[in-house]
Amino acid sequence: MKHLYDYELGLKLKNKNAVKTTRNAEQGNGWTLVSTGKVTVDIECDSWNGFIDLFHHEGALKENNNYVFRGQASENWSLEPTLKRAMGNIDKQVELKVLETFKKYSLGRRGQNPPQLNTDEWWALGQHFGLSTPLLDWSYSPYIAAFFAFNSNQSDTENVVVWALSKKVNEKPCIEQLKEERHIQFLSPYLDENNRLINQRGLFVKTPDMMCISEWIELIKENGTIDLARILIPKSEKKFALDSLDKMNINAFTLFPDLSGSGMYANYVNNRELTT
């Protein structure tokens, strides 16, 4: 029988630091992978170094391109977009009205001769400027996702979370049989008005009817690849993690290429100097 991590995330059996613990768990250097469903796992990292080890295997580096990542400061937060959190279950007409309202109040504020945008691009622009939208922010980089998980004062649990979602999830036979509008959408609308998206290696995920992703994933009935992983890292590692990420040039200054990024990074540098 293949190990759980022999399927995805690149944690191959050839890794001499990874050992089998039980039928439903795998363990590496500072992390433990436990199956939580047919295509879902929890990966518990003992420390920031455990998280680094998880993604620094040869196989993992190859498989990273098959996943997108999202950082959250609390284990209790669901994978729901802000519009769902703000208004609950709403129909398409209400969703459209939200967007039309944003368009109305954007008139004259996009500069001279602004480009025409399609619906997804409008939602992406609104997401950038604080509009509640049906989109959820993700990144192609697990380390950028980790930055957003740690760079928050809102954590109310012992761990922060980095989620990993397979980009191949729509290719599962049971999902392919569904109508396309029931698939998850991966959107990358790069706009001149949203330069943060490029620096953050960002993209958006949109689910049917704004379903929570962890609920949508339950539609998958086949065993096999890991399609959704919840990676837990102790929030007590915050200072060490942010300092480590800063050395990778992942910080507010690079991820927010505007004056707000300058201010946030200045705060970080000043606080670091005061505590060392």
C-alpha positions in Angstrom: 0.0 0.0 0.0 1.3 3.4 -0.9 2.0 5.9 1.9 -0.4 8.9 2.1 2.3 11.3 1.0 3.4 9.1 -1.9 0.4 10.5 -3.7 0.9 14.3 -3.6 2.7 17.2 -2.0 5.9 15.5 -3.3 6.7 13.8 0.1 8.1 10.7 -1.6 9.0 7.4 0.0 12.6 7.9 -1.1 12.9 10.6 1.6 15.0 9.0 4.3 13.7 11.4 6.9 10.1 10.4 6.4 8.9 7.3 8.3 5.5 5.5 8.4 3.8 5.8 11.8 0.4 4.3 11.4 -1.9 3.4 8.5 -3.4 6.9 8.6 -0.4 9.0 9.6 3.0 9.8 8.2 5.9 11.7 9.9 8.9 13.7 8.8 11.4 15.9 10.4 9.3 18.2 12.5 5.9 17.4 10.9 3.2 14.8 11.0 0.6 14.1 8.3 -2.7 12.7 9.3 -5.6 11.7 6.9 -8.8 13.5 7.7 -10.9 12.3 4.7 -10.7 10.7 1.3 -8.7 13.6 -0.2 -8.0 15.8 2.9 -5.2 15.8 5.4 -3.9 17.8 8.4 -0.2 18.3 8.6 0.9 19.3 12.1 4.3 21.1 12.2 6.2 21.2 15.5 7.8 24.5 14.6 8.6 26.8 11.8 11.6 24.6 10.9 9.1 21.7 10.5 7.2 23.8 7.9 10.4 24.6 6.1 11.4 20.9 6.1 7.9 19.9 4.7 8.4 22.0 1.6 12.2 21.4 1.1 12.1 17.9 -0.1 13.0 17.3 -3.8 9.6 15.9 -4.6 7.8 18.7 -2.8 9.5 21.3 -4.8 8.3 19.6 -8.0 4.7 19.2 -6.7 4.4 22.8 -5.5 3.3 23.9 -9.0 0.2 21.7 -8.6 -1.0 23.6 -5.5 -2.1 27.0 -4.4 -1.8 28.2 -0.8 -3.7 30.4 1.6 -2.6 31.6 5.0 -5.0 32.2 7.9 -4.3 33.3 11.4 -6.8 31.0 13.1 -7.8 27.4 12.9 -11.4 28.4 13.4 -11.7 30.5 10.2 -13.5 28.8 7.4 -12.6 29.0 3.7 -15.5 31.3 2.8 -15.3 34.6 0.8 -16.0 37.9 2.5 -19.3 38.4 0.7 -20.6 35.1 2.2 -19.3 36.1 5.6 -21.0 39.5 5.3 -24.3 38.6 3.8 -24.7 34.9 4.2 -26.4 32.9 1.4 -27.6 35.3 -1.3 -28.9 34.7 -4.8 -27.2 35.8 -8.0 -29.3 38.9 -8.3 -28.1 40.3 -4.9 -24.5 39.3 -5.8 -24.8 41.3 -9.1 -26.3 44.3 -7.3 -23.2 44.4 -4.9 -20.9 44.5 -8.0 -23.0 47.1 -9.8 -23.0 49.3 -6.7 -19.2 49.1 -6.6 -19.0 50.0 -10.3 -21.3 53.0 -9.7 -19.1 54.4 -7.0 -15.9 53.7 -8.9 -16.8 56.2 -11.7 -14.2 58.9 -12.1 -11.8 57.2 -9.7 -9.9 54.8 -12.0 -7.9 57.5 -13.8 -8.2 58.7 -17.4 -9.4 56.2 -20.0 -9.5 53.2 -17.7 -9.5 49.8 -19.4 -12.8 47.9 -19.8 -13.1 45.0 -17.3 -15.0 41.8 -17.3 -17.0 40.6 -14.3 -14.2 38.6 -12.7 -11.8 41.5 -13.2 -14.3 43.9 -11.5 -14.6 41.5 -8.6 -10.8 41.3 -8.4 -10.5 45.1 -8.4 -13.1 45.3 -5.7 -11.3 42.7 -3.6 -8.2 44.8 -3.8 -10.0 47.9 -2.5 -12.0 46.3 0.3 -15.2 45.3 -1.4 -16.9 42.1 0.0 -16.6 39.7 -2.9 -17.2 36.0 -3.8 -13.4 35.6 -4.3 -10.9 34.1 -1.9 -7.2 35.2 -2.0 -4.6 32.5 -2.6 -1.0 32.5 -3.6 1.3 30.2 -5.7 3.8 30.4 -2.8 3.4 28.6 0.5 5.9 31.0 2.1 3.8 34.1 1.1 0.8 32.3 2.5 2.7 31.7 5.7 3.5 35.4 5.9 -0.2 36.3 5.8 -0.9 33.6 8.4 1.6 35.0 10.9 1.4 38.7 10.1 -1.8 39.1 12.0 -2.9 39.9 15.6 -6.2 38.2 15.2 -5.2 34.6 16.0 -7.4 33.0 18.6 -6.0 29.5 18.4 -2.7 27.8 19.2 -1.8 27.4 15.5 -1.9 29.4 12.4 -2.9 27.7 9.2 -1.5 27.4 5.7 -4.0 25.7 3.4 -2.9 23.9 0.2 -5.5 23.3 -2.6 -4.8 21.2 -5.6 -5.2 23.0 -8.9 -6.1 19.6 -10.5 -9.2 19.2 -8.3 -11.6 19.7 -11.3 -10.0 16.8 -13.1 -11.4 14.2 -10.7 -13.9 12.0 -12.5 -16.7 12.8 -10.1 -16.1 16.5 -10.5 -15.7 16.3 -14.3 -19.2 14.9 -14.5 -20.7 18.0 -12.9 -21.7 21.0 -14.9 -18.8 23.4 -15.4 -20.5 26.0 -13.2 -20.2 23.6 -10.3 -16.4 23.5 -10.7 -14.0 25.6 -8.7 -12.6 28.5 -10.7 -9.0 29.6 -10.4 -8.8 33.2 -11.6 -5.6 35.3 -12.3 -6.9 38.7 -13.5 -3.7 40.7 -13.5 -4.6 44.4 -13.6 -2.4 47.5 -13.6 -4.7 48.7 -10.8 -3.8 45.7 -8.6 0.0 45.5 -8.6 -0.1 43.7 -5.2 -1.5 40.6 -6.9 1.7 40.2 -8.9 4.1 40.8 -6.0 2.1 38.3 -3.9 2.1 35.7 -6.7 -1.6 35.9 -6.1 -4.8 34.4 -7.6 -8.4 34.1 -6.6 -10.5 31.0 -6.1 -14.3 31.1 -6.6 -16.6 28.3 -5.6 -20.2 27.6 -6.8 -22.7 29.6 -4.7 -19.8 30.8 -2.5 -19.6 27.3 -0.9 -16.9 26.9 1.8 -14.1 25.1 0.0 -13.8 22.4 2.7 -17.5 21.6 2.1 -17.2 21.6 -1.7 -14.2 19.2 -1.4 -16.6 16.6 0.1 -18.1 16.2 -3.3 -15.0 14.2 -4.2 -15.6 10.5 -3.5 -12.5 8.9 -4.9 -9.5 8.0 -2.8 -6.1 9.1 -4.0 -4.4 12.4 -4.3 -4.5 15.0 -1.5 -6.7 17.8 -2.8 -6.9 19.9 0.4 -4.3 20.0 3.2 -4.5 22.0 6.4 -1.0 22.8 7.5 -0.8 23.8 11.2 2.2 25.8 12.6 2.4 27.0 16.3 1.6 30.7 16.5 4.4 31.0 19.1 6.8 30.8 16.1 5.6 34.1 14.8 8.7 36.2 15.4 11.0 33.5 14.2 8.9 32.8 11.1 8.5 36.5 10.1 12.3 37.1 10.6 13.0 34.0 8.5 10.6 35.1 5.7 12.2 38.6 5.8 15.5 37.0 4.9 13.7 35.4 1.9 12.6 38.9 0.9 9.0 38.1 1.8 7.8 41.0 3.9 5.3 43.8 3.8 7.7 46.0 1.8 7.9 43.6 -1.1 4.3 42.2 -1.0 2.6 45.7 -0.7 4.4 47.8 -3.4 3.0 51.1 -2.2 3.2 53.5 0.8 1.1 51.2 3.0 3.8 48.5 2.5 6.4 51.1 3.5 4.6 51.9 6.7 4.0 48.3 7.6 7.6 47.4 7.0 8.9 50.3 9.0 6.7 49.2 11.9 8.2 45.7 11.6 11.8 46.9 11.5 11.3 49.3 14.4 9.6 46.6 16.6 12.4 44.1 15.7 15.1 46.6 16.7 13.3 47.3 20.0 13.0 43.6 21.0 16.5 42.6 20.1 
